[in-house]
Structures are given as C-alpha cells and as structure tokens.
C-alpha cells in the first residue's frame, strides 16, 4: 500500500529565504510522524504547505496518488487533510457542544429549514460522542472560554475529528500545557492515531519520542535525518544540531 500523503521536492521561498527546501516526505496510512528541528527550521511552514494554507514555490503534493498541489485549505480539508493550529481556534462564547456541532453542520449536509438544529439528534449525539472521546462530555454545556488551556486544545481536537480526517496535522499540540495536561493529550493522540495518519510538529522531545513511529528532522528547510526514535536519538549529527538545545 502506497503513502497516503507524498511530498516531492517541496519548496517554499519567502524572498531569498528558502523556508522549505526540496523536501521529500512519504506518510504511510496509520502512521504517527514527528517533525522536529531548531527554531526557524521550517517545521510549521512544511505543515502549512501540506494543509494547503500556503502554496509551494516548487515541488508537488500527492494525496492518495492524486496531485493536490496548490489546492486551497478548505478543499484539502473536505478531501481529508485537516490541520490543527498552534494557537487555539475555538468559538469562546459557544458551548463545547455547540463548537463541535458547528463543524458537523458544515458543507455537504442537507437541512430542514424549519427544524431547530439543536433538535437534530444524530448531529447532537455525534457531537457528544466526540466530546466523550476527548474527555469533555461532562463539560458539554460549558462555554469554551470557561475551559482550561489544555481542555480548549482537546475541544479543538474534537472539532478537527468532526470532519473525519484521514490525515491530521498538528502544530505544537502541547504548547502551554501543564505536565498533567501533556500526559492526557499524549493518551488522546495515541487513541486518535489508531484510525488515521497523524503528523506532529512539537518541541517537547518526550512527546515525540513516545508517540511517533518515525521522525523527520529539519534544519534550514532541508531534511537532516529521518528514522525511528531510536535512530534519531543515536544520530550524532542530530544531537549536535538539535537535541542538545531542545526544550524540555
């Protein structure tokens, strides 16, 4: 079975700066891939390219063998490639249930104009199931702004899962979390990854080393190394460039 998402010589330039420089990346179905590197290595830019948030300067992206290079973010999301942002993106004044329900009510659904959406039981039950999956069922009627930072990130995860993505791209999913919240998030990501391909950009090495089957190391926009967590930890080149300066 071939890769679900394939980048070939993918590049993005900002003027004279090559933020991503001829990157080849093959993501297999059901894989958890970590993307690491020093600040400015091109990690977030690579994720933005894969999600269709920005267009590449060169190279191409194939999703299940189909060329989707340059497709806008909304189009890739409908196809099954969804990105969760580094900064939490929720509707603060809506309840947790309403946040997830808004996503479920997106394009492609047929609606009865005269029916109240909160009485659409299949949609409500699906939203409740997603909240239960991320540990927020008991807080479904609370406004999002009343949640802790970690809980808001979990709510955002439920919203992303509401689109039923095949590829989930996560930018710094544990940023700003307490040690307890990090542990619960790692457990959630392990569960989420059972049914989809997950790509994680993350600075916390314990998160990457304990979650990911393979790790890609970026340096100045290029791939410095790629391999299992054990192979990356054993690489003297990676240690010299990145791991010795990694944040805890």
N, C-alpha and C positions, 0 to 999 in steps of 0.2 A: 504494500500500500504506500503510495507516494505521500509527500508532505502536504499538509492541509494549507500551509501558507509558505510561500517561497519568495525571497527577495534575491534578485540577481544584479550585482554591481550597482546597488542602490546608493545614490549620492544626493546630497543637498548642500548647496553653497549659499552663503549669505555674503555677497560681495566676493572678497578674496578669501574668506574663511570657508573651508570645507568642514562643515559640522558633522556630516556623514560622508565617508569617502570610499566608494566602491565596496559596499558591504554585501556579502553573500550570507543568507540566513535561511535555513530549512527547518520548519517547525512541523513535527510529526503529530498525528492525532493523539490526543490524550496526554501530551507532554506538558510538563511544567518547566519552562525555560527561564533562567535568571539572566538578566542583563546588568553587568556591573562595570565600574570604571571610575576614575577620578572625576571630580567636578569639571565640567566642560568637555567630557569625553565624547558626547553625542548621544547619550542614552535616551534622554527624553525626546530629542529630535528624531531618533530612529523610531520610537514608539508613535510619534505624531505622523510620520510617513506611513507606517503600517496601517494606521487608523484612517488615513485619508484626510487628516486635519490640515496637512500641508502637502504640496505637490513636490515630487522629486525633481532635481535638476537633471538627473540621468539615471539609467537603470530601469528596472521594471519589477512589479509585484504580481505574483500569480496566486489566486485563491482557488484551490481545488482544480488547478490546471488552467483556469481562465484568467486572462490578463485584466487586472483591475487597476492598473497604473493610472493615477490621476483622478480616479473616481472620488467624488466628494464623500465626506464623513457620513452623512445621512444615508447615502446609498450603500456604503460598506456595512453600516450598522444593520440595515434591512437584510443584507446578504448573510450576516452572521459574525461580523468582526466589530467588537464593541470595546471602547476604551473608557476606563475609569480614571478621573483626573487626579493630579497631585493635591489640588485644592478641592475640598468637599463641595459637591454640586447637588444640593437638595433644596426643596422649597420650604423655607424655615417656618412659615406660618400655617402650612398644611400639616395634618396629622401624618403619622407614619403610614397608616393605611392609605390615605389619600395620595401620598407621594408615590407609592407603588402602583396604585390604581391608575394614576395619570399616565404612567408608562404603558400599562396594559391596554389603555384606551387609545393607543396610538394608531397610526395609519394601517389600513388593511382590515379594520374591524367595521362590521355593519351595525348600525344602531337604530333603535326605535326612537324617533324624535320625541315621542310623548312619554317615554319611560325615564324615570329618575335613575341616573347611573349608579347611585348608591344602593338601588334595589336590584341591580343586576347580580344575582347570586353567584353565577360561575366566575365572574370577574372578582368579586369580593372574596370568594373562597380561594381563588388562585393567589390574590394579594396576601391573604392571611397565611397561606402555606409558605410563601416566600419569606414573610416576616418570621415565621416559626423557624425556617431554615437558618436564618441569620441571628436567631436568638432575641427577636424583638416582638414576638407575638403578644406578650404581656403589656407592651407599651404601644400597641397599635393605635390607640386613640389619643396619644400624646402628640402635641405639635413637635415638629422636628427640632426646633430651637431649644426644646427642653431636654434633649438628649446630650450625653457627654460626647466629646470629640470622637472617641472610638465607636460609640453607638451610631453617630452620624455617618461614619465611614461604612459601618455594617448596613445601614439603611441604603446608602448609595450602592452597595453591593447587591442588595435585593432589587433595586431599581435596574441595575445592569442585567441581572439574571432574568428580569421580567421580559426582556427582549429575546430570551432563549438563545444566547450567542453560542456559536461553535468555537470562536476564538475570543478570549477575554484578555485585554491588555491593561495592566495595572501599573500606574505610575506612583511609586512611593506609597504603597497601601498602608504602611505602619507609621507614616510620618506623624510626629506629635503625640504618639500614643504612650500610655504608661506600660510598664512591664506586664501587668495583668492583661491589658487590652491587646498587647502584642501576641501573647500566648493564645488568647481566644481567636484572634484574627488568623493566626497560623493554622489553628484547628479548622476554622471555617474554610480557608483556602484549600486545605487538603480535601475537604468534602466537595467543594465546588469543582475541583480539578478532576474528579472521578468521571465526569461526563463531558469534558471539553478540554481544549488546549488553552493553557494559561501562560502568559508572558509577564514577568515581574521585573520592573526596574526598582532597585532597592539598595540603600546604603548599608543596612544592617546585615552584617555577614552571617550571624546565626540564622536569620530568617532565610537567606538564600541557600546556605549550606544544608539546612534541614528540610527544605521544601522541594528544591529543584533537582531534576534528574540530570540536566545539563546546564552549563553556564557559559555564556558568551562574555568575554572581557573586551571592552572598547578602550582605545587610547588614541587621542587626537583623531577621532572619527573613523578609525580603522579597527578591524578585529585583531587584537593582540594574541588571544588564545581562546580555545573552545574545548570543553570536555566535561567530564563528570566533576562533582565537587572535590573528590579525592585528587583528581588530576590537576585541577586548578590550585588547590592548596599546596600541592607539591611543586608547582612551577616556580622556579627561582625568578624568572622574568616577571611573572605576575606579582610575586611578593615584592620585588624591587619597585615596580611601577605603581602598585595599588594597595595590596593588602596591608603593607606596613604602615599606610597612612589612613586606613579605613576607620570610619567612626564605629563605635560600639552599638 
